Amino acid sequence: YYIALTYYKYRDVDNALPWFKKYRASGHRKYRGRAGYYIAVCLIGQGKYSEAIKYIEKMLKEGSYSKASLYWRLAQCWRKKGKLKKAWKISEKALKLCNGCGNEKYIIFERMNIARYMLDWQKFAGECERMLRKHPSSEFADNALLWATLVHLTSDQPEKAAKLIKKYRIYFREGNFIDELNYWLAKSYEAMDSSEKADSLYLYLAKEPYENLFIWLARQKMGWVEFPNISYTKVGTLAVDSVLKYACHIIGVNPESLRVNFKDARLKRQAERLIHLGILELARPCFHALEEKLIKSNNPRLLLSLWKYYYNLGLYDLATKEGTLLNYYLGARKNAAALMTAYPTPYFRIIDAFARQSNINPLLVYSIIRQESKFHNFAESYAGAIGLMQIIPETGYSIARRVGVNPFTKNHLNDYEINLKLGTNHIADLISSHGSLYKALAEYNAGNSQLSRWNQQCPNPQDDLVWTEFVDYGQTRRYIKKVVGNLFTYYWLYGRGD
């Protein structure tokens, strides 16, 4: 049983299933009901919904496990099979039997999903509000609040949207999400013709001393910035000496005094030698070891010194990390030069050339790289995406054939020039195909398997921002917002071309 449970907790349902079956067949009674329940869940995880339905119905007759939990999983199976009315009726049974049990939030979330698949937005908003009433601190509450708000806004009920945000936002602490809620609250006021309240909230957001998508959208509402141009345009690039000069000005030091005194001189020489030999992957652990002996907390001078050191060595990922920390510690004191340390423009000549060929803004390429790899050209994700623009090898082969990169192997994705050529071409192709930056970024991150469902299961798919909020892959939704937020920042720093 515990072998099965370990596989299950690591989401390895293929290996968990036979062990749960062995336990059920062994005659042990202690966890018999729970093992049966997990067998059904594993079958659902394998996409064997008909088999799971038969197994759950058998368990309901046995009475060996919680009926509320079994009906919840049964409703999930029927939803997956497209029998939505049946799924809804079964979920009602689950909710009635649950009566405040530990699985209630999951049953309500399943009902949210069923209503969304039915495209019944009033039912959907009702279940979202039930989640907020019953479980306002659960992991589903943020989506429930956002989705219910947007359903009310798109249904011309801004008063309900505003009331909902004001009632439940006290349950949330994460800064970016609070900014998001305040932005949608301002939109609600705007729709209610309460322009004074809306402008006051937009101004409050616009003045925040940090950057995210909703801060930039508020600044756009105030007329301080414009939405970045997606097509190719000439842009500026980072000039190290100027950045150091103006960044040093706000921390009160001389650029000439920016030096890093690593305590282990021998390890430093070894790391630098590896850099000059082009063996960056062996140099990085050396620098991590050297940095452990430095006290960087609230030390802008040291952070800027490290940024200068790493940037000049071509370790742009480490430089970006130090620049991000520098801006965090500077807070409201930071200026554009300091912000440039966290939003650099390496490989400019190459990126500009490929962007020109593909007719996209080079700053969009930088925005993607910053989110995908933080400029680490040997980065590899858990999903197998490789290099600066994090390209999956299978996708790489397809793009390489189209753009004439031949020969091409997986290892070519670690060549930054090839990676940039393929990634730039790919995002340009997706923008052309979808006619939307947001949807192009969704496919770049998650592939195209869910795109048609996301287009259908949205109360207003023509509004790119609303569409993004209804992307139910949290990682993809956050990715889109981060990249577009990065694009605003890059455009503000470099978009004027000087």
N, C-alpha and C positions, 0 to 999 in steps of 0.2 A: 504493500500500500504506500509506504513512504518513498520507495523508488518511483512509483507512478506519480506521486504528488510532487516530487522534485522535478521530474520531466515537465509536468503540467505548469509548475511555477515558472519554468524557463520557456514556456509557450511552445514546447515541443510535443504537440498533441499526437504526432505519429508514433512516438516512442512511449508516451504515457498510456495510450489506449490499450495496448496488449497487456500491460501490467495491471491496469484497473480490472480488465476482464479476468485475468488470472486470479486476482484477489476475490472477485465475486464468485468465481468457480470453486474457490478453495473451501468454502463452507464457513469461513469466519464470519461472525455476525456483527462485531463491534462497529465496523465502518461500512457495512454492506450497503445501506441506503445511500450514503454519501458517495461511495465508489460508483454506484449505478448512476447517480446524478452526473458525476464527472465523465462517465462513459458517454452520456448524452451530449455533454458540452464538447467533448473531443470530436464526436461525430459532426456536430455543428461546425467546429473549427476546420474539419476536413471538407466541408461543403456537402455532406451526406444528409441532407435535410429530411428526406423521406424515411431513411433508416432511423434517424434521431426521433422523428415523430412516433414511429412504431414503438421505439424503446421507451419513450416518455409515457405513452398511453399505457404500456405494460406496467410501468412503475406506479402510475396513478391507480391502477387496479390493485396492485400489491399494497399500496398505502405505506411504503417503506421510507418515504422522504417527504419533506415539506411540500404540500400541494401548491402553495403560492409560488415557490421557486420553480416547480415543474411546469405550471401554467405559464409562467414568465418565459421559460425557454421554449415552450410549445408555441406561444405567440411569436417569438423570434423566428422560429422555423417557418411558420406560415407567412410571415412578412417576407422572408427570403425567397419563398416560393411564389410570391406575388398575390397571395390570397389575403388581401388587406382587410376586408370586412370581417373575415373569420378571425384574423389575427387580433383585430380590435375587440371583438366580443370575448375572446379568450383572455386578453390582457385585463378586461374588466373583472373577470373572475379572479385573476391573480391579485388584483388590487384589493378586491373585497376580502379575499382570504388572508391577505397580508396583514391588514389592520395595524400598521405601524411597525411591522417586523423589520429586521436588518436589511432585507433586500428591497424595501419599498422604493428607495431612490432609483434602483436599477429598473424596477417595473415601470416607474413613471418615465424614466429615460427611454425605455422601449416604446411606451405609448407616444412620446414625442416623435420617435422615429417613424412609427406607423402612420401617425397623422401627417408627417412630412411626406412620406411616400404616397399617401392618399391625395396630397396637395390641398388638404383641408386646413387652411391657414388659421381659421378661428379655433378649431380643435387643437391645432398645434400650439397656438398662443396660450390656450387654456391649460394645456399640460405643462408648458414652460412656467406659467404662473403657479401651478400646483407645486412644481419643484421648488420654486422660490418660497412659497408659504411653508412647505413641510421641511425642506432641507436647504435653507439659505446659505449654509456653509459647506455644502458638498462640492465635490469636484465638477459637478454638472451645472452648478448655479451660475457661473459666469456666462456660459453659452446660453442658458435659459433666459437670463436677463437681457442679453444682447439680442437674441432672436425674437423674444416677445416684443421688445422695444421696436425692432425693425418691422415686424408684422404690423404693429399699430401705426407706425409712420407711413408705411406703404399703403395702408388701408384708410388713409386720411383721418387718422385718430391720434393726432399729435399730443392731445391732452393726456390720453392714457399712457402714451410713451413717456412723457415727462414725469407723470405721477409715479410710474413704475421705477424709473431711475432714481428719483429722489427718495423713494421708500427703501430701496434695497442696496444702494451704493455703499452704505455704511458697513456692509459685510465684507467689503473687498479692500485689500491693502496694497496690492501690486500697482506701482506708480503708472506704468504704461497703460494698464487697464482702466485706471481712474481717468487718465487723459482721454481715453477712448469713450468712456461713458459721458464725460463732460462735453465732448465734441457732439455726440448724438443728442445730448440734452439741449445744446445750443441749436442744433438742427430742428429739434422739436419746437423750441421757442420761436424759431424763424417761421416754421409752418403755422404757428398759432398767431402770426403777425405781432409777436412781442419782440420787436426788433431791438429795443433797448436792452432787454435781458439777454438776447442772443449775442449782441455785440459786446456786452460786458463779459460774457463767458468766453467768447472768441479772443477777446483782448487778454483776458487772464491766461488762457492757454498760450497765446502767441508770445507772451513775455517770459515764459518759462526758460531757464538758462540751460536747456538741454534739447536734444533732437530726437524726435520719433515722427512717424507718419502723421499722427493727429495734431501734433504741435505745428508741423509744416502746413497742414491743411487749414488750421486756424490762421496761420500767418498769411496764407493765400486769401482767405476770407477777408482779412484786414487790408488786403491790397499790397502787402509788403513783398511778396514773392509771386512768381507765376509758375504754373505747372511746367516742369521741364520738357523741352523739345525732345521727342524720341528719334526723329530723323537725324541724319548726320549734320553736324555743325562744328565749326572750329571752336576749340575750347582751350583754356589755359592748362598749365602743368605746374607741378610743385618745383619751386626754385629753392634748393636747400639753404643757401646763404640768407635769402630774404626771410624764409620761415624762421630760421634760428635767430636772426636779428630781432624780429618783432615778437617772437615767443619769449626771448630773453628779456625783452623790455618789461613784460608784465610780471616776471618773477624777480626782476632786479639784479640780473647778473650779466657779465660780459660774455659774448659768444666764444671768445678766445679761451675762457676759463672752463669750458665744458670738456671735462676729461673724466674717464671712468678708471678708477683705481681698483682693479680686481686684486684680491688678496693673494691668489695663486698665480704668480707671473708665468710659471712653467706651463700650467694648464692653458692659460690665455694664449701663449705662443703656439702651443699644439693646436688649439682650436683655429687660430688664424692661419696656420699652415694648411690645415684641412680645407679651409675656405679657399685659399689660393690654388689648391689642387682641384677645386670644384667638387669636393666630397662634403656637401652641405649636411647630409643626413647624419654623418658622424660628428660634425662640428656642433650641431644643435645641443646634444646632451652635455657637451663640455660647457657650453654657455649657460645651460640650466644649472649645472653644478656651481659655476662661478657666481651666478646670481643669488644662489641660496645664502651666501655669506654677506649679501648687501642688505641694508635696511632701506627699503623703498617707500615705506608708508609715509605719506604726507611729505615727500621730499621731491618737489618739482624739479629742482636743479639736477638731481641724480637721474630722474626719469628722462629729462630732455637730453642729458649727456648720453644715456643709453640709447635713446632714439637716434641721435646723431651717429653714434658708433655703429649700430646695427645697420642703419640705412646706407652708410658709406661702404659697409661690407657686402651689401646686397641681400642681407637677411631681412627682407621686407615684412615677413610675418612677425618676427620678433620686434621690429621697429613699430609696427602697427599696434602690437600689444602694449608697448611702453607709451605710445601716443594716446591710446585709449585711457590708460591709467592716469596719465598727465592731465587730461581733460577732466577726468573724474575729480581729481584733487583740486584743480583750479576752480571748478564750478562756475559761478557767475563771473569770475574774473577772466575767463578765457576769451581770447580774440580769434579772429579768422586764422591767423598764423598757427596758433596752438591747435585749432581744430584740424588744420591740414596735416598735422603729425598723425592723427588718427584716421585720416582719409587721404592717403598718399596716391601718387599717380606713377608708379614704376612701369617699365616696359612701354613708355608712352609712344615712341615712334612706331612700334609694331602694332599696338592696339589701335592707334589712330589710322594706320594704313588699312587694317582689316575692317574697321568700323566704316571707313569711307567706301570700301568695296561693297559692303553689305547695306549701306545707307542707314546705319543706326548711330545714335549718339555714343561716342566713346565712353562718356561718363556712365552710361547704362552698363557697359561691360565692366567698368570698375565697381559699380554698385553690386553687381552679381558676384564678382570675385571676392569682394570684401565679406559678403555673407557666406559664400560657399567655402572658401579656403583661407580667408584672412591673408592672402598672398603667399601661402605655403605651396610651392610648386610641386612638392612630393606628397601632398596630403592625400589620404585615402579614407573614405568613409566606411561605416559598417556595411553599407549596401554595395560597396565595391566601386563607388565613383572615385575618379582619379584626377589629380592635378589642380591647377589654378581654378578652372571653371567646373570642376567636379563632374566629369563626363563618364557615364557608364560605358564600359567597353563595347557592348552591343550597339548602343547608340553611336558610339565613336566610329565603328565599322560602317554603319549606314551613312553617316555624314561624310566620312572620308571618301566613300565611293562617289557620292554626289559632287564633292568639290574637287575631286581628282588628286587626293593625297594617296600616293601609291609608291612603294609598298606601305602597308599600315599594320601594326600589331598593337596589342594592349600597352606595351612598354613605351610606344610613341606618345602616349598621353602624359608621360612625365616630361616630355620635351615642351617647354613652355610655349614655344612659337607654334607648334602644331596644335597644342591644347587651345591656345587663344584663337587660332584660325577656325578650328572646328566649333568651339563654343560660340564665337561671334556669329558665325554663319547660322548656327542652330537657332539662337534666340531671334535673329532677324527673320528667319523662315517662319518661326512660330508666331511672331507679331504680324507678319504678312497674312498668315493663315487665319488667325483669329480676329484680326482687326482690333485687338485689345491687349495692352501691355499686361494687365492683371491676369488675364486668361493664359497668355503666353507664358508668364512666370509660373502659373499653376502647373502647366504641362511640363515646363522645364524641370520643375521639382518633383512632380509625382507621376509623370507619364500621362497618357491620354485615356486610360481605361475608365476614369471616373468623370471625365469632363462633361459628357452628355447628361449624366445624372445630375451633376451640379447645376448645369444650365436649366434643367427641368425643375429641380427641387429648390427653387428660389422664388420668393414672391415678386421680385423685380430684377430679372437677369440682365436688363439693359443698363442698370446702374452698376458700374464695375465695383464700387466700394461695397454696396449691399451684397453683390454677388460674392465678393471675397469673404465677407462676414459669414456667409452661409456655406462656405467650404468646410465640410465636417472632418477633414484631416487637420488636426490642430497644428501639426508641424508645417504643413503646406500653407495654411492660413497665416501663420506667423512669418513664414518665409516671404510671402508676397508683401506683407506690410513692411518687413525689414528692408527688402530690396528697394521698394518705392520710397521709403524714408531715406535710405542711403542716397538714392538718385536726387532727391530734393537737396540733401546736404552737399553732394558733389556739385550740383548745378549752381548752388549759391556760392560755393567756393571758387569754382573754375569756369562756370558757364558764360561769363562775360568775356572770356578769351584773353584777359590780361594776366 
